[in-house]
Amino acid sequence: MKQKSSEFGRGLVLCLAKFSEHFTSRPFAEVIHDAHQWDESGRKENLENMDRTFRENIEMFKSVYMKTRGSFKLAMSEVIQTWANGATDHLYEIKVPPQWQTQLTDNEGVKIWQKVKELRDAGLMGHGFVQNKIYTYNDFHRLIEMTHEICLLIDKKIGIKDADPGEW
């Protein structure tokens, strides 16, 4: 019997790739990064000297999200949850080989399996499973870090001994 096609992808590397595409997608990921940068700079009101896209993202963040949520913290949490609602669809059918799920056969595989479970659980922020939680840029950035950690573990698992995440 042929397995039903997946709407958002099925597998390990494919799902990680599709999920990671959302880290730079417009508009939400870009707004998250720009709002974080704006907050870190002290939320300067004079945006005229800023890049046009940055300025537009901050104006939209202020006029839509901060206006409706009343605070930076709540506005950021809503943008992150909205981003995660689309991005984490790719984590529903993320899979690891069954033999990687037992310590008896594969310690490296178990590490990958555990990290994938951690990523899936953390990413569910956009699907309403955790009520009354305020998400921060650190939560968003942690998903990026976990994805990179999993990719590095996979590289090492398939025999790339000098795999290195790089600086950027």
Phi, psi and omega in degrees: 000130181286134179287140179300141178294145179268138180289323186245006179105154180218138179136193179255294183295318180300313181294322176297318180296314181295320178297315184293335176301332182285345181292342180236008185284152175267151356266338195293312181298319180296319178295319179299311179298314182292319179296321177297314179298318179298316179295316180297332181273007178089017179053051179304133181281332181278101182259002185300327182275001182272160174306143184303315181295317177302311180301315180296319179297318181290319178299318178293318178301314180292313187282333180260301189281312181292325180295318182278331182263340174087347179209158178300313184302312180290324178295314179298318179300319180293318179296319179297316179295322178294316176301311183296330180301322178273319186291318188280357171304331181286352180265351181295323182245029175287136186228153169234152179303140182305325182292344178279356185263009179226132180302331187294333185250334192198096180295319179297317179297320179297320178300316179296313180302315180295318179294322178296317177298318179298315179297314180299313181296317180292325183287345182289007179302335183268003185245015172073015181282335179248114183271147173059031175256137176262120179265144183240172176303326179298322177296316178298311182295327178298324177297321177297312181298317180297320178298316178296319179299317180296316180299318179295318178297320178296315178305313181293323179297322182272007170104009177272091188294328183261024177304140186211131182289346182076180181265333186244000000 
